[in-house]
Amino acid sequence: MRRFKILPSESGLWSVIDSLTGLPAERYGRPLTGLTRYEAEEAAFNLSESTPPWMALVRHRRR
C-alpha cells in the first residue's frame, strides 16, 4: 500500500492525501490540493517513492 493517495473534490480538482494522517500532503510547505489529476498522480507517486518506509511520524502545522 502506498502512503500517499489522491482524492477528487467536488470541484473536479484533486488532492494528495497522507494515508497515515488523513491530511493533505505538503511539499515545500504548500498543501497538495487543487491539482489536476495528472499533477496529483505525479506528486503522490514521487512522494511515495521518496519517503522511506521506516518514516512513520510526520509533522503537520496546526492551522
PyMOL Python script that loads the backbone (N, CA, C, O; Angstrom):
from pymol import cmd

cmd.read_pdbstr("""\
ATOM      1  N   MET A   1       0.839  -1.179   0.000  1.00  0.00           N
ATOM      2  CA  MET A   1       0.000   0.000   0.000  1.00  0.00           C
ATOM      3  C   MET A   1       0.888   1.248   0.000  1.00  0.00           C
ATOM      4  O   MET A   1       1.857   1.330   0.754  1.00  0.00           O
ATOM      5  N   ARG A   2       0.557   2.178  -0.822  1.00  0.00           N
ATOM      6  CA  ARG A   2       1.312   3.432  -0.890  1.00  0.00           C
ATOM      7  C   ARG A   2       0.846   4.380   0.214  1.00  0.00           C
ATOM      8  O   ARG A   2      -0.327   4.410   0.587  1.00  0.00           O
ATOM      9  N   ARG A   3       1.796   5.141   0.713  1.00  0.00           N
ATOM     10  CA  ARG A   3       1.476   6.078   1.789  1.00  0.00           C
ATOM     11  C   ARG A   3       0.628   7.240   1.304  1.00  0.00           C
ATOM     12  O   ARG A   3      -0.244   7.712   2.034  1.00  0.00           O
ATOM     13  N   PHE A   4       0.866   7.712   0.081  1.00  0.00           N
ATOM     14  CA  PHE A   4       0.160   8.881  -0.435  1.00  0.00           C
ATOM     15  C   PHE A   4      -0.824   8.461  -1.518  1.00  0.00           C
ATOM     16  O   PHE A   4      -0.473   7.723  -2.439  1.00  0.00           O
ATOM     17  N   LYS A   5      -2.063   8.941  -1.398  1.00  0.00           N
ATOM     18  CA  LYS A   5      -3.093   8.612  -2.385  1.00  0.00           C
ATOM     19  C   LYS A   5      -3.768   9.900  -2.840  1.00  0.00           C
ATOM     20  O   LYS A   5      -3.599  10.950  -2.220  1.00  0.00           O
ATOM     21  N   ILE A   6      -4.521   9.814  -3.909  1.00  0.00           N
ATOM     22  CA  ILE A   6      -5.198  11.006  -4.420  1.00  0.00           C
ATOM     23  C   ILE A   6      -6.703  10.867  -4.229  1.00  0.00           C
ATOM     24  O   ILE A   6      -7.264   9.775  -4.313  1.00  0.00           O
ATOM     25  N   LEU A   7      -7.335  11.999  -3.972  1.00  0.00           N
ATOM     26  CA  LEU A   7      -8.787  12.039  -3.812  1.00  0.00           C
ATOM     27  C   LEU A   7      -9.351  13.217  -4.596  1.00  0.00           C
ATOM     28  O   LEU A   7      -8.766  14.300  -4.605  1.00  0.00           O
ATOM     29  N   PRO A   8     -10.499  13.002  -5.262  1.00  0.00           N
ATOM     30  CA  PRO A   8     -11.115  14.107  -6.005  1.00  0.00           C
ATOM     31  C   PRO A   8     -11.948  14.988  -5.074  1.00  0.00           C
ATOM     32  O   PRO A   8     -12.405  14.549  -4.019  1.00  0.00           O
ATOM     33  N   SER A   9     -12.130  16.221  -5.487  1.00  0.00           N
ATOM     34  CA  SER A   9     -13.033  17.119  -4.764  1.00  0.00           C
ATOM     35  C   SER A   9     -14.260  17.360  -5.639  1.00  0.00           C
ATOM     36  O   SER A   9     -14.287  16.956  -6.802  1.00  0.00           O
ATOM     37  N   GLU A  10     -15.258  18.008  -5.087  1.00  0.00           N
ATOM     38  CA  GLU A  10     -16.481  18.285  -5.850  1.00  0.00           C
ATOM     39  C   GLU A  10     -16.226  19.232  -7.013  1.00  0.00           C
ATOM     40  O   GLU A  10     -16.977  19.241  -7.988  1.00  0.00           O
ATOM     41  N   SER A  11     -15.164  20.029  -6.910  1.00  0.00           N
ATOM     42  CA  SER A  11     -14.852  20.995  -7.971  1.00  0.00           C
ATOM     43  C   SER A  11     -14.184  20.349  -9.178  1.00  0.00           C
ATOM     44  O   SER A  11     -13.979  21.001 -10.202  1.00  0.00           O
ATOM     45  N   GLY A  12     -13.843  19.064  -9.058  1.00  0.00           N
ATOM     46  CA  GLY A  12     -13.167  18.380 -10.154  1.00  0.00           C
ATOM     47  C   GLY A  12     -11.655  18.400 -10.038  1.00  0.00           C
ATOM     48  O   GLY A  12     -10.958  17.814 -10.867  1.00  0.00           O
ATOM     49  N   LEU A  13     -11.140  19.076  -9.008  1.00  0.00           N
ATOM     50  CA  LEU A  13      -9.699  19.095  -8.776  1.00  0.00           C
ATOM     51  C   LEU A  13      -9.338  17.990  -7.786  1.00  0.00           C
ATOM     52  O   LEU A  13     -10.221  17.379  -7.184  1.00  0.00           O
ATOM     53  N   TRP A  14      -8.050  17.736  -7.618  1.00  0.00           N
ATOM     54  CA  TRP A  14      -7.582  16.601  -6.830  1.00  0.00           C
ATOM     55  C   TRP A  14      -6.653  17.046  -5.715  1.00  0.00           C
ATOM     56  O   TRP A  14      -6.032  18.106  -5.786  1.00  0.00           O
ATOM     57  N   SER A  15      -6.568  16.205  -4.670  1.00  0.00           N
ATOM     58  CA  SER A  15      -5.659  16.436  -3.547  1.00  0.00           C
ATOM     59  C   SER A  15      -4.836  15.179  -3.321  1.00  0.00           C
ATOM     60  O   SER A  15      -5.285  14.068  -3.603  1.00  0.00           O
ATOM     61  N   VAL A  16      -3.623  15.367  -2.806  1.00  0.00           N
ATOM     62  CA  VAL A  16      -2.783  14.247  -2.388  1.00  0.00           C
ATOM     63  C   VAL A  16      -2.942  14.132  -0.877  1.00  0.00           C
ATOM     64  O   VAL A  16      -2.723  15.099  -0.148  1.00  0.00           O
ATOM     65  N   ILE A  17      -3.322  12.948  -0.413  1.00  0.00           N
ATOM     66  CA  ILE A  17      -3.599  12.713   0.999  1.00  0.00           C
ATOM     67  C   ILE A  17      -2.564  11.755   1.580  1.00  0.00           C
ATOM     68  O   ILE A  17      -2.227  10.742   0.965  1.00  0.00           O
ATOM     69  N   ASP A  18      -2.064  12.085   2.768  1.00  0.00           N
ATOM     70  CA  ASP A  18      -1.147  11.212   3.502  1.00  0.00           C
ATOM     71  C   ASP A  18      -2.007  10.171   4.218  1.00  0.00           C
ATOM     72  O   ASP A  18      -2.797  10.521   5.094  1.00  0.00           O
ATOM     73  N   SER A  19      -1.862   8.907   3.856  1.00  0.00           N
ATOM     74  CA  SER A  19      -2.729   7.875   4.425  1.00  0.00           C
ATOM     75  C   SER A  19      -2.444   7.619   5.903  1.00  0.00           C
ATOM     76  O   SER A  19      -3.274   7.018   6.584  1.00  0.00           O
ATOM     77  N   LEU A  20      -1.293   8.057   6.418  1.00  0.00           N
ATOM     78  CA  LEU A  20      -1.012   7.892   7.848  1.00  0.00           C
ATOM     79  C   LEU A  20      -1.769   8.896   8.702  1.00  0.00           C
ATOM     80  O   LEU A  20      -2.182   8.584   9.819  1.00  0.00           O
ATOM     81  N   THR A  21      -1.950  10.094   8.178  1.00  0.00           N
ATOM     82  CA  THR A  21      -2.585  11.151   8.973  1.00  0.00           C
ATOM     83  C   THR A  21      -3.988  11.506   8.496  1.00  0.00           C
ATOM     84  O   THR A  21      -4.784  12.055   9.258  1.00  0.00           O
ATOM     85  N   GLY A  22      -4.295  11.192   7.232  1.00  0.00           N
ATOM     86  CA  GLY A  22      -5.579  11.577   6.659  1.00  0.00           C
ATOM     87  C   GLY A  22      -5.631  13.037   6.238  1.00  0.00           C
ATOM     88  O   GLY A  22      -6.685  13.526   5.831  1.00  0.00           O
ATOM     89  N   LEU A  23      -4.502  13.743   6.332  1.00  0.00           N
ATOM     90  CA  LEU A  23      -4.424  15.162   5.981  1.00  0.00           C
ATOM     91  C   LEU A  23      -3.794  15.339   4.603  1.00  0.00           C
ATOM     92  O   LEU A  23      -3.099  14.446   4.118  1.00  0.00           O
ATOM     93  N   PRO A  24      -4.035  16.484   3.975  1.00  0.00           N
ATOM     94  CA  PRO A  24      -3.356  16.739   2.704  1.00  0.00           C
ATOM     95  C   PRO A  24      -1.837  16.734   2.895  1.00  0.00           C
ATOM     96  O   PRO A  24      -1.314  17.291   3.860  1.00  0.00           O
ATOM     97  N   ALA A  25      -1.155  16.101   1.963  1.00  0.00           N
ATOM     98  CA  ALA A  25       0.309  16.099   1.990  1.00  0.00           C
ATOM     99  C   ALA A  25       0.810  17.497   1.655  1.00  0.00           C
ATOM    100  O   ALA A  25       0.106  18.286   1.025  1.00  0.00           O
ATOM    101  N   GLU A  26       2.026  17.793   2.079  1.00  0.00           N
ATOM    102  CA  GLU A  26       2.632  19.088   1.771  1.00  0.00           C
ATOM    103  C   GLU A  26       3.961  18.866   1.074  1.00  0.00           C
ATOM    104  O   GLU A  26       4.670  17.896   1.340  1.00  0.00           O
ATOM    105  N   ARG A  27       4.280  19.774   0.188  1.00  0.00           N
ATOM    106  CA  ARG A  27       5.579  19.773  -0.499  1.00  0.00           C
ATOM    107  C   ARG A  27       6.093  21.200  -0.457  1.00  0.00           C
ATOM    108  O   ARG A  27       5.414  22.122  -0.909  1.00  0.00           O
ATOM    109  N   TYR A  28       7.288  21.385   0.085  1.00  0.00           N
ATOM    110  CA  TYR A  28       7.884  22.715   0.230  1.00  0.00           C
ATOM    111  C   TYR A  28       6.961  23.655   1.009  1.00  0.00           C
ATOM    112  O   TYR A  28       6.882  24.847   0.711  1.00  0.00           O
ATOM    113  N   GLY A  29       6.263  23.107   2.014  1.00  0.00           N
ATOM    114  CA  GLY A  29       5.402  23.920   2.861  1.00  0.00           C
ATOM    115  C   GLY A  29       4.047  24.275   2.284  1.00  0.00           C
ATOM    116  O   GLY A  29       3.291  25.026   2.899  1.00  0.00           O
ATOM    117  N   ARG A  30       3.727  23.745   1.109  1.00  0.00           N
ATOM    118  CA  ARG A  30       2.435  24.055   0.474  1.00  0.00           C
ATOM    119  C   ARG A  30       1.590  22.782   0.397  1.00  0.00           C
ATOM    120  O   ARG A  30       2.090  21.732  -0.005  1.00  0.00           O
ATOM    121  N   PRO A  31       0.307  22.870   0.783  1.00  0.00           N
ATOM    122  CA  PRO A  31      -0.556  21.686   0.693  1.00  0.00           C
ATOM    123  C   PRO A  31      -0.795  21.295  -0.760  1.00  0.00           C
ATOM    124  O   PRO A  31      -0.947  22.147  -1.635  1.00  0.00           O
ATOM    125  N   LEU A  32      -0.824  20.005  -0.992  1.00  0.00           N
ATOM    126  CA  LEU A  32      -1.036  19.493  -2.349  1.00  0.00           C
ATOM    127  C   LEU A  32      -2.531  19.304  -2.588  1.00  0.00           C
ATOM    128  O   LEU A  32      -3.041  18.183  -2.589  1.00  0.00           O
ATOM    129  N   THR A  33      -3.216  20.417  -2.789  1.00  0.00           N
ATOM    130  CA  THR A  33      -4.652  20.437  -3.056  1.00  0.00           C
ATOM    131  C   THR A  33      -4.897  21.302  -4.288  1.00  0.00           C
ATOM    132  O   THR A  33      -4.052  22.113  -4.666  1.00  0.00           O
ATOM    133  N   GLY A  34      -6.054  21.121  -4.908  1.00  0.00           N
ATOM    134  CA  GLY A  34      -6.411  21.936  -6.067  1.00  0.00           C
ATOM    135  C   GLY A  34      -5.579  21.617  -7.294  1.00  0.00           C
ATOM    136  O   GLY A  34      -5.274  22.504  -8.092  1.00  0.00           O
ATOM    137  N   LEU A  35      -5.210  20.349  -7.447  1.00  0.00           N
ATOM    138  CA  LEU A  35      -4.355  19.914  -8.551  1.00  0.00           C
ATOM    139  C   LEU A  35      -5.167  19.242  -9.649  1.00  0.00           C
ATOM    140  O   LEU A  35      -6.284  18.783  -9.411  1.00  0.00           O
ATOM    141  N   THR A  36      -4.601  19.188 -10.853  1.00  0.00           N
ATOM    142  CA  THR A  36      -5.202  18.351 -11.889  1.00  0.00           C
ATOM    143  C   THR A  36      -4.942  16.901 -11.502  1.00  0.00           C
ATOM    144  O   THR A  36      -4.092  16.622 -10.656  1.00  0.00           O
ATOM    145  N   ARG A  37      -5.661  15.996 -12.108  1.00  0.00           N
ATOM    146  CA  ARG A  37      -5.451  14.583 -11.783  1.00  0.00           C
ATOM    147  C   ARG A  37      -4.018  14.159 -12.094  1.00  0.00           C
ATOM    148  O   ARG A  37      -3.399  13.431 -11.318  1.00  0.00           O
ATOM    149  N   TYR A  38      -3.495  14.613 -13.225  1.00  0.00           N
ATOM    150  CA  TYR A  38      -2.124  14.266 -13.603  1.00  0.00           C
ATOM    151  C   TYR A  38      -1.124  14.779 -12.562  1.00  0.00           C
ATOM    152  O   TYR A  38      -0.226  14.046 -12.149  1.00  0.00           O
ATOM    153  N   GLU A  39      -1.282  16.043 -12.138  1.00  0.00           N
ATOM    154  CA  GLU A  39      -0.376  16.615 -11.139  1.00  0.00           C
ATOM    155  C   GLU A  39      -0.445  15.834  -9.823  1.00  0.00           C
ATOM    156  O   GLU A  39       0.581  15.564  -9.197  1.00  0.00           O
ATOM    157  N   ALA A  40      -1.665  15.476  -9.411  1.00  0.00           N
ATOM    158  CA  ALA A  40      -1.846  14.736  -8.164  1.00  0.00           C
ATOM    159  C   ALA A  40      -1.226  13.345  -8.254  1.00  0.00           C
ATOM    160  O   ALA A  40      -0.572  12.901  -7.311  1.00  0.00           O
ATOM    161  N   GLU A  41      -1.423  12.653  -9.376  1.00  0.00           N
ATOM    162  CA  GLU A  41      -0.836  11.323  -9.543  1.00  0.00           C
ATOM    163  C   GLU A  41       0.686  11.386  -9.512  1.00  0.00           C
ATOM    164  O   GLU A  41       1.330  10.556  -8.870  1.00  0.00           O
ATOM    165  N   GLU A  42       1.262  12.365 -10.200  1.00  0.00           N
ATOM    166  CA  GLU A  42       2.723  12.523 -10.216  1.00  0.00           C
ATOM    167  C   GLU A  42       3.253  12.830  -8.815  1.00  0.00           C
ATOM    168  O   GLU A  42       4.246  12.244  -8.383  1.00  0.00           O
ATOM    169  N   ALA A  43       2.596  13.744  -8.111  1.00  0.00           N
ATOM    170  CA  ALA A  43       3.047  14.121  -6.771  1.00  0.00           C
ATOM    171  C   ALA A  43       2.938  12.943  -5.806  1.00  0.00           C
ATOM    172  O   ALA A  43       3.860  12.700  -5.027  1.00  0.00           O
ATOM    173  N   ALA A  44       1.833  12.212  -5.845  1.00  0.00           N
ATOM    174  CA  ALA A  44       1.649  11.065  -4.954  1.00  0.00           C
ATOM    175  C   ALA A  44       2.703   9.997  -5.230  1.00  0.00           C
ATOM    176  O   ALA A  44       3.264   9.421  -4.298  1.00  0.00           O
ATOM    177  N   PHE A  45       2.970   9.734  -6.498  1.00  0.00           N
ATOM    178  CA  PHE A  45       3.985   8.742  -6.854  1.00  0.00           C
ATOM    179  C   PHE A  45       5.355   9.182  -6.355  1.00  0.00           C
ATOM    180  O   PHE A  45       6.069   8.400  -5.728  1.00  0.00           O
ATOM    181  N   ASN A  46       5.724  10.431  -6.632  1.00  0.00           N
ATOM    182  CA  ASN A  46       7.042  10.927  -6.224  1.00  0.00           C
ATOM    183  C   ASN A  46       7.203  10.949  -4.708  1.00  0.00           C
ATOM    184  O   ASN A  46       8.265  10.591  -4.197  1.00  0.00           O
ATOM    185  N   LEU A  47       6.172  11.361  -3.987  1.00  0.00           N
ATOM    186  CA  LEU A  47       6.250  11.355  -2.525  1.00  0.00           C
ATOM    187  C   LEU A  47       6.357   9.932  -1.986  1.00  0.00           C
ATOM    188  O   LEU A  47       7.133   9.675  -1.065  1.00  0.00           O
ATOM    189  N   SER A  48       5.589   9.012  -2.547  1.00  0.00           N
ATOM    190  CA  SER A  48       5.625   7.625  -2.084  1.00  0.00           C
ATOM    191  C   SER A  48       6.992   7.000  -2.337  1.00  0.00           C
ATOM    192  O   SER A  48       7.491   6.238  -1.509  1.00  0.00           O
ATOM    193  N   GLU A  49       7.595   7.320  -3.472  1.00  0.00           N
ATOM    194  CA  GLU A  49       8.902   6.762  -3.806  1.00  0.00           C
ATOM    195  C   GLU A  49      10.022   7.382  -2.972  1.00  0.00           C
ATOM    196  O   GLU A  49      11.024   6.721  -2.698  1.00  0.00           O
ATOM    197  N   SER A  50       9.864   8.638  -2.567  1.00  0.00           N
ATOM    198  CA  SER A  50      10.944   9.326  -1.857  1.00  0.00           C
ATOM    199  C   SER A  50      10.828   9.241  -0.337  1.00  0.00           C
ATOM    200  O   SER A  50      11.750   9.650   0.369  1.00  0.00           O
ATOM    201  N   THR A  51       9.721   8.722   0.177  1.00  0.00           N
ATOM    202  CA  THR A  51       9.533   8.615   1.620  1.00  0.00           C
ATOM    203  C   THR A  51       9.990   7.240   2.080  1.00  0.00           C
ATOM    204  O   THR A  51       9.431   6.234   1.644  1.00  0.00           O
ATOM    205  N   PRO A  52      11.005   7.169   2.961  1.00  0.00           N
ATOM    206  CA  PRO A  52      11.474   5.865   3.437  1.00  0.00           C
ATOM    207  C   PRO A  52      10.367   5.127   4.182  1.00  0.00           C
ATOM    208  O   PRO A  52       9.583   5.747   4.901  1.00  0.00           O
ATOM    209  N   PRO A  53      10.298   3.807   4.014  1.00  0.00           N
ATOM    210  CA  PRO A  53       9.231   3.035   4.672  1.00  0.00           C
ATOM    211  C   PRO A  53       9.270   3.121   6.194  1.00  0.00           C
ATOM    212  O   PRO A  53       8.234   2.979   6.843  1.00  0.00           O
ATOM    213  N   TRP A  54      10.440   3.350   6.770  1.00  0.00           N
ATOM    214  CA  TRP A  54      10.554   3.413   8.227  1.00  0.00           C
ATOM    215  C   TRP A  54      10.071   4.738   8.798  1.00  0.00           C
ATOM    216  O   TRP A  54       9.933   4.871  10.014  1.00  0.00           O
ATOM    217  N   MET A  55       9.813   5.712   7.946  1.00  0.00           N
ATOM    218  CA  MET A  55       9.384   7.020   8.446  1.00  0.00           C
ATOM    219  C   MET A  55       7.888   6.983   8.759  1.00  0.00           C
ATOM    220  O   MET A  55       7.049   7.116   7.868  1.00  0.00           O
ATOM    221  N   ALA A  56       7.576   6.802  10.027  1.00  0.00           N
ATOM    222  CA  ALA A  56       6.172   6.675  10.409  1.00  0.00           C
ATOM    223  C   ALA A  56       5.584   7.974  10.946  1.00  0.00           C
ATOM    224  O   ALA A  56       4.369   8.169  10.910  1.00  0.00           O
ATOM    225  N   LEU A  57       6.430   8.852  11.436  1.00  0.00           N
ATOM    226  CA  LEU A  57       5.929  10.089  12.028  1.00  0.00           C
ATOM    227  C   LEU A  57       6.168  11.250  11.087  1.00  0.00           C
ATOM    228  O   LEU A  57       7.242  11.379  10.499  1.00  0.00           O
ATOM    229  N   VAL A  58       5.169  12.084  10.953  1.00  0.00           N
ATOM    230  CA  VAL A  58       5.297  13.289  10.140  1.00  0.00           C
ATOM    231  C   VAL A  58       4.834  14.470  10.971  1.00  0.00           C
ATOM    232  O   VAL A  58       4.058  14.313  11.914  1.00  0.00           O
ATOM    233  N   ARG A  59       5.304  15.628  10.622  1.00  0.00           N
ATOM    234  CA  ARG A  59       4.938  16.829  11.361  1.00  0.00           C
ATOM    235  C   ARG A  59       4.013  17.668  10.500  1.00  0.00           C
ATOM    236  O   ARG A  59       4.306  17.922   9.331  1.00  0.00           O
ATOM    237  N   HIS A  60       2.913  18.093  11.062  1.00  0.00           N
ATOM    238  CA  HIS A  60       1.961  18.943  10.351  1.00  0.00           C
ATOM    239  C   HIS A  60       1.728  20.197  11.164  1.00  0.00           C
ATOM    240  O   HIS A  60       1.669  20.162  12.393  1.00  0.00           O
ATOM    241  N   ARG A  61       1.599  21.291  10.466  1.00  0.00           N
ATOM    242  CA  ARG A  61       1.286  22.558  11.129  1.00  0.00           C
ATOM    243  C   ARG A  61      -0.188  22.578  11.508  1.00  0.00           C
ATOM    244  O   ARG A  61      -1.044  22.067  10.787  1.00  0.00           O
ATOM    245  N   ARG A  62      -0.450  23.163  12.623  1.00  0.00           N
ATOM    246  CA  ARG A  62      -1.851  23.384  13.010  1.00  0.00           C
ATOM    247  C   ARG A  62      -2.297  24.689  12.406  1.00  0.00           C
ATOM    248  O   ARG A  62      -1.571  25.683  12.446  1.00  0.00           O
ATOM    249  N   ARG A  63      -3.494  24.691  11.844  1.00  0.00           N
ATOM    250  CA  ARG A  63      -3.999  25.901  11.189  1.00  0.00           C
ATOM    251  C   ARG A  63      -5.056  26.551  11.999  1.00  0.00           C
ATOM    252  O   ARG A  63      -5.594  27.583  11.599  1.00  0.00           O
TER     253      ARG A  63
END
""", "prot")
cmd.dss("prot")
cmd.show_as("cartoon", "prot")
cmd.util.cbc("prot")
cmd.orient("prot")
